[in-house]
Amino acid sequence: MGIGNNHTNKAIESCVAQLRSLTEPFKVNHSFLVLPELTGNIPKFPIDIQQLNIPNNIKLADPTFNHSAPIDILIGAELFWYILGCKQITLGPYNPKLRSSKYGWLISGLYTNSFHKSNNIT
């Protein structure tokens, strides 16, 4: 288990956690494995959100996605497809897309800035 260059050969514990939306009246209980480390900080580089032109009425599931930080949780496909919405907004060429979810809007895709040619936001 693990992502990228981080390899974890065993889970420390398991737990059941309640995941609540910051923007919607939604919560779900789910079981998780606890790992010493999932991956390094994401994104690797700071993201200038002014370049993305995110509409003012959009409430992001993670309003601080643009700051490099550890990943708190990784959900599996069964929960991912349950929370994913069907609305999508394109932020323009060479920019990521917004996707609705039960936790607010998700942002993912290619991001290009003047310091680093291109990076992926997930």
N, C-alpha and C positions, 0 to 999 in steps of 0.2 A: 504494500500500500504506500501511498505517497504520490506526490506530483512533481514532475520535473526531475531535478537532481536529488530530491529528498526521498530516501528509501527507508521505510519503517517496516520492520519485520514482525511486529506484534502490536496489538492493541493493548493499552494499559487497562482500560475498563470499558464498560458500556453504561449508557444512561438513557433515560427518557427525558426529553426537554419539550417545553412548550414554546413554539415559535410564534411571536405576535407581530402583526404588521404595525409599522409606525404611522401609516397613513390611512389604513382601512380598518373596519371592525372585523378583523379576521385573525384567528389563531388556530393552531393545530398541534397536537401532541405527536411526537415521533421518537423512535429509538435511534441512538447513534453509538458509534464506537469512538472511544477517546484515544487519540494518538499523541505521542510526544510532540510531533511537529508535522504539519500537513505539507507545507511548502514555504518558500520565502515570501517576503512582502510583495503585495500586488497593489497597484501597478508598480513596475520597476522604476518608473520615472514619474514625477509629478505631471498632472494633466491640467492645462489651462482651460477651464470650463468656459471662459468667455469666447474662446475660438469655436466652441461646439454649437452655440446658439440654441440652447435648450429652451423651449417655450416656457414662459413664466408660470403658466398654470399647471405644469408637470410637477408631480410630487414623486421624487425618486425613492425607491426602496432603500437605497444607501446614499444619503445626501453627502457623504464624505468620500465617495468612491474615488475621487481624484487625488487623494492623499495616500501615499504608500503606507500600508499597514498589513499586519498578519491576517490571514484568512481565519475567521471565527468558526465557520461551519461549512461543510460540503454536503449537499443533499443528493440523494440518489434519484434515478429516473422516475420512480414511482411517485415521489413527492414533486419533482420538477414539473411533470406534465399536469399534475393536479393544480398547481399554483399558477401556471403560465396562462396568460390571457391571449386574446386574438388580435388586439389592436397593435398596430405598428406605426412608428413615425421615423422617417429617414431624415437625418440631420444634414444631408448633402453629400456630394461626392467626397470620397476619402475621409469620411467621418462615420462614427458608429451609428447604430440604429437604437431606437427606444422600443421596448416591448412591454405591454401592460402585463401586470400580474396581480395576484391577491395581496401582495406586499407593497404595491406601488409600482412605479415604472422601473424596469431594468434597462441597463445600457450595456451594449456589447458591440464589438466590431473593431475595424481598423481605425486608428487615430494617427494623423500625421501632423507634426509640428515642426518648427524651425530648428530645434535642437537635435531631434532624433527623427530620422527619415520616416519610419512607421513603427507603430506598436499596436498590440491588440489589447482591447479593453474587454474584460469578461467579468 
